[in-house]
């Protein structure tokens, strides 16, 4: 919950997008925002809130794009969650969030943890004025809201070149629908303890070598699927 007291979680503070674990090395901008009590970036704010032990917990993190979109509420009755780049339509109240549960929410942009694969210097955010999601430079200032629980499953690819575009990985339960050619939907957060089954739709003319990755709390994390071009 955001406050209006000038403390760590004040509603007026803004942050740049920064994650030193981002695949590919485009980490974003560290401490480029405007805040107090933390490094003014997405990673620094989460670390400060966890050190503070908000609500007696220290598992706070920046939500994924889909998690953040799940908070959008359209007062005109438009069904949510909305498809990417889609807003609430017309005749709705801003901010597009349930204000009784999220006091001091701004009708503005909030960073997600999801980098934008097509442009590594960009990341996804949700605009709670219109209820839509889009991308912008990681160096830009945005508001920030944290969540708890779940684990990240990330799918990456190795050993192929640009000459193929028809391979993908999907999951059961749904969440991952990863078109590796453009990096779409290659990350999803799942609740703690859930078991996820991944299926490879092998690109034509490629040999599937195998899966690499770690398992944590029965969730595969930082998964790598390897293909060799034949």
C-alpha positions in Angstrom: 0.0 0.0 0.0 1.3 3.5 -0.9 1.5 6.2 1.8 1.5 10.0 1.7 4.0 10.7 4.4 7.4 11.1 2.7 8.4 7.7 3.9 9.9 4.8 1.9 6.6 3.9 0.2 5.4 7.4 -0.6 3.0 7.6 -3.5 4.9 10.5 -5.2 8.2 8.6 -5.6 9.3 7.4 -9.0 11.9 4.9 -10.1 14.0 3.8 -13.1 13.9 0.2 -14.3 17.0 -1.8 -13.2 17.6 -5.5 -12.9 21.3 -6.8 -12.7 20.0 -10.3 -13.6 18.5 -9.3 -16.9 19.5 -11.8 -19.7 21.7 -10.1 -22.3 23.2 -7.6 -20.0 21.0 -4.6 -20.6 20.3 -4.0 -17.0 18.7 -0.6 -17.1 19.4 2.5 -15.1 20.4 2.2 -11.5 19.3 4.9 -9.0 17.9 7.2 -11.6 14.5 8.0 -10.1 13.3 10.4 -7.4 12.7 8.9 -4.0 13.9 8.6 -0.4 15.2 5.7 1.7 16.2 3.5 -1.2 18.2 3.3 -4.4 15.6 4.9 -6.7 15.2 2.0 -9.1 13.1 -1.2 -9.3 15.6 -3.5 -7.7 16.7 -1.0 -5.0 13.1 -0.2 -3.9 12.2 -3.9 -3.6 15.4 -4.5 -1.5 14.6 -1.6 0.8 11.0 -2.8 1.4 12.2 -6.3 2.1 14.8 -4.9 4.6 12.0 -3.0 6.3 10.0 -6.2 6.5 6.7 -4.7 5.3 3.7 -6.7 6.8 6.3 -8.9 8.6 7.4 -10.3 5.3 10.6 -10.0 3.1 9.4 -11.7 -0.2 8.3 -8.5 -1.9 9.2 -8.1 -5.6 8.2 -6.2 -8.7 5.3 -7.8 -10.5 5.5 -9.2 -14.0 3.6 -7.4 -16.8 0.7 -9.9 -16.6 0.5 -9.7 -12.8 0.4 -5.9 -12.9 -2.3 -6.0 -15.7 -4.3 -8.2 -13.4 -4.8 -5.2 -11.1 -6.5 -3.2 -13.8 -10.2 -2.5 -13.0 -12.5 -0.9 -15.6 -15.4 0.9 -13.9 -17.4 0.8 -17.2 -17.6 -3.0 -17.0 -15.0 -3.8 -19.7 -13.7 -7.3 -19.0 -10.2 -7.6 -17.6 -7.4 -8.6 -17.9 -7.2 -6.7 -21.2 -5.1 -7.8 -24.2 -1.8 -6.1 -24.7 -2.0 -2.5 -25.9 -5.7 -2.3 -25.1 -7.4 0.2 -22.7 -10.7 0.3 -20.8 -12.5 2.1 -23.6 -14.7 5.0 -22.8 -16.6 6.4 -19.8 -14.5 4.9 -17.1 -13.0 6.3 -13.9 -9.3 6.8 -13.4 -7.2 5.4 -11.8 -8.2 2.1 -13.4 -7.7 0.2 -10.1 -9.9 -0.7 -7.2 -9.2 2.3 -5.0 -10.7 0.8 -1.9 -8.0 -1.8 -1.9 -5.2 0.4 -3.3 -5.5 3.8 -1.7 -3.2 6.6 -2.9 -2.9 4.9 -6.3 -1.8 7.3 -9.1 -3.6 7.4 -12.5 -0.3 6.9 -14.1 2.4 4.5 -15.2 3.8 1.7 -13.0 6.8 -0.5 -14.0 6.6 -4.2 -14.3 9.6 -6.6 -13.9 9.2 -7.7 -17.6 11.9 -6.5 -20.0 10.9 -6.0 -23.6 12.8 -8.7 -25.7 12.5 -6.9 -29.0 14.2 -3.7 -27.6 16.6 -4.6 -24.7 16.7 -1.0 -23.5 12.9 -1.0 -23.0 10.6 -2.6 -20.4 6.9 -3.1 -19.9 4.7 -0.9 -17.7 1.0 -0.5 -17.1 -0.7 2.8 -17.4 -3.4 3.0 -14.7 -5.0 6.1 -16.3 -6.2 4.2 -19.4 -5.7 0.6 -18.1 -3.3 -0.3 -20.9 0.2 -1.7 -21.1 3.1 -0.7 -23.3 6.9 -0.3 -23.2 9.3 2.5 -22.7 13.0 3.2 -22.0 14.3 1.6 -18.8 16.0 5.0 -18.0 12.6 6.7 -17.7 10.9 7.4 -14.3 7.8 5.4 -13.4 5.8 4.6 -10.3 6.3 1.2 -8.6 4.1 -1.3 -6.8 5.3 -4.5 -5.2 3.7 -8.0 -4.8 4.6 -11.2 -2.9 4.6 -14.9 -3.7 5.3 -17.1 -6.7 8.4 -17.8 -8.7 9.6 -16.6 -12.0 9.9 -19.1 -14.9 12.1 -17.7 -17.7 12.6 -19.4 -21.1 15.6 -18.6 -23.2 17.1 -20.2 -26.3 20.7 -21.0 -27.4 22.4 -22.4 -30.4 20.2 -21.1 -33.3 20.5 -18.2 -35.8 18.1 -15.8 -37.3 17.1 -18.1 -40.2 14.2 -19.7 -38.3 11.0 -18.3 -36.8 8.5 -21.1 -36.2 9.6 -22.5 -32.9 7.9 -22.0 -29.5 7.4 -23.3 -26.0 4.1 -23.3 -24.2 3.1 -24.4 -20.7 0.5 -26.2 -18.7 -1.0 -24.4 -16.7 -1.0 -21.5 -19.2 1.4 -18.6 -18.8 4.3 -19.4 -21.1 3.6 -19.1 -24.8 7.0 -18.3 -25.9 7.7 -17.4 -29.5 11.5 -17.3 -29.4 11.8 -15.3 -32.6 10.4 -12.2 -31.0 10.7 -13.0 -27.2 7.0 -12.7 -26.6 5.5 -14.3 -23.4 8.8 -16.0 -22.4 8.4 -15.1 -18.7 5.6 -15.9 -16.2 5.2 -15.9 -12.5 3.6 -19.0 -11.0 2.3 -19.5 -7.4 4.7 -21.2 -5.0 4.4 -25.0 -5.1 2.8 -25.3 -8.5 4.1 -27.8 -11.1 4.6 -26.6 -14.6 4.9 -28.7 -17.7 6.6 -27.2 -20.8 6.2 -28.4 -24.3 8.6 -27.5 -27.2 7.1 -26.9 -30.6 10.3 -27.7 -32.5 11.3 -25.4 -35.4 11.5 -27.1 -38.8 15.0 -28.2 -39.6 16.3 -28.0 -36.0 17.5 -30.7 -33.7 16.3 -30.5 -30.1 19.3 -31.2 -27.8 17.7 -30.9 -24.3 16.6 -28.7 -21.4 18.9 -27.0 -19.0 17.9 -25.2 -15.8 17.3 -25.3 -12.1 14.3 -26.4 -10.1 13.2 -24.4 -7.1 10.0 -25.1 -5.1 8.9 -27.5 -7.9 9.1 -24.6 -10.4 11.6 -24.6 -13.2 13.5 -21.3 -13.2 15.9 -19.7 -15.7 15.1 -22.5 -18.2 17.3 -22.9 -21.3 16.2 -24.9 -24.3 18.9 -25.7 -26.8 18.5 -26.2 -30.6 21.1 -26.8 -33.2 20.5 -25.7 -36.8 20.8 -28.5 -39.2 
